Amino acid sequence: MILAAVLLIGCEKTVYRTNLEVYCPPLKSYSTDYNEALAQELKALPEGYETIPNTIADYAKLRDHIRACEQEKDNLDG
């Protein structure tokens, strides 16, 4: 019983605290004209092309993750 109390004393306070730094890769900005041209080119692909649209979808998800990273960084910076 005494041993448990002695061990719990060490949990009483924070000994140290580190600062968390969040690094997010930069996002490239694309103009509306560029995005529209990309959409038209994707629509113009013949049937059966799946790799290019899937890669674009993955890229869009990656950009969403980077935006979430930036939001989290802003929340931590206060």
Stockholm file with secondary structure:
# STOCKHOLM 1.0

chainA/1-78         MILAAVLLIGCEKTVYRTNLEVYCPPLKSYSTDYNEALAQELKALPEGYETIPNTIADYAKLRDHIRACEQEKDNLDG
#=GR chainA/1-78 SS CHHHHHHHHTTSSCSCCCCCCCCCCCCCCCCHHHHHHHHHHHHHSCTTCCHHHHHHHHHHHHHHHHHHHHHHHHHHHC
#=GC SS_cons        CHHHHHHHHTTSSCSCCCCCCCCCCCCCCCCHHHHHHHHHHHHHSCTTCCHHHHHHHHHHHHHHHHHHHHHHHHHHHC
//
